[in-house]
């Protein structure tokens, strides 16, 4: 092996080690904290480890179960509302010609175009004025603001991926537009709708900023519990909550890989 090839191998190995460190380092830290019973500076590893905090978590002593249940109920509600709005909107964006269509599609990106904190502070002020602050419905609506970005854009791409010729052939054979939609268009676009629902669910499950400003002090989701636990220096409970949030994210992202087909991605924003 020449000196040049040895240097290239060393550089590649160094980059690989750095990649693994930045990718898995946070997970290793969470794992250590979740089992740590005693871990003080300057020790690099916990002085004492055990399952005490995991037992507390699953016994209901720290409220993780209630927070997780609240998070799932909110996320499922957001998914239902988002799809009810996104399916007709996505079909209209994909099939109907109307003025300023691209501009209206870009409107759904506006919640992601501005810093979240001032946006949610202003939403919270409005919700306090109309009595929605600190309510389940208020948190659902604030989650829906960001969720519609994924729902509308992915749903629009899913409907655009369905060949228009199939719909026209169905209509020419005597089927109504409504029947064609439910028998032809919707089944073909269904994988894209599933991918859209998964993105919306994960967005709502992990949403913190809007929940913090609109939901406190009555609505506590799992991200809220994780934040309050870390602020109280209870890194064990915070790490366990992070792991619980990580599991559905990994599972659903594997499902997204199956349902989010290349033809859908090619039509995003098209």
DABEL-V495514 format. One record per backbone hydrogen bond with DSSP energy under -0.5 kcal/mol. NH is the residue of the N-H (numbers start at 1). CO is the residue of the C=O. Records with the same first field share a line. If there is no record, write none. Layout:
NH=CO / CO
//
This chain:
6=2
7=3
8=4
9=5
10=6
11=7
12=8
13=9
14=10
15=11
16=12
17=13
18=14
19=15
20=16
21=17
22=18
23=19
24=20
25=21
28=24
29=25
30=26
31=27
32=28
33=29
34=30
35=31 / 32
36=32
37=48
38=48
43=40
47=38
48=38
50=35
55=51
56=52
57=53
58=54
59=55
60=56 / 57
61=56
62=56
67=63
68=64
69=65
70=66
71=67
72=68
73=69
74=70
75=71
76=72
77=73
78=74
79=75
80=76
81=77
82=78
83=79
84=80
85=81
86=82
87=83
88=84
89=85
90=86
91=87
92=88
93=89
94=90
95=91
96=92
98=96
101=98
104=100
105=101
106=102
107=103
108=104 / 105
109=106
110=107
112=109
113=109 / 110
114=110
119=115
120=116
121=117
122=118
123=119
124=120
125=121
126=122
127=123
128=124
129=125
130=126
131=127
132=127
133=127
134=214
135=132
139=135
140=136
141=137
142=138
143=139
144=140
145=141
146=142
147=143
148=144
149=146
150=146
151=147
152=148
153=149
154=150
155=151
156=152
157=153
158=154
159=155
160=156
161=157
162=159
163=161
166=163
167=163
168=164
169=165
170=166
171=167
172=168
173=169
174=171
175=170
180=176
181=177
182=178
183=179
184=180
185=180
186=181
188=184
189=185
190=186
192=189
193=189
194=190
195=191
196=192
197=193
198=194
199=195
200=196
201=197
202=198
203=199
204=200
205=201
206=202
207=203
212=208
213=209
214=210
215=211
216=211 / 212
218=215
219=215
220=218
221=219
222=67
225=221
226=222
227=223
228=224
229=225
230=226
231=227
232=228
233=230
234=229
235=233
238=234
239=235
240=236
241=237
242=238
243=239
244=240
245=241
246=242
247=243
248=244
249=245
250=246
251=247
252=248
253=249
254=250
255=251
256=252
257=253
258=254 / 255
259=255
260=256
261=259
264=261
265=261
266=262
267=263 / 264
268=265
270=267
//
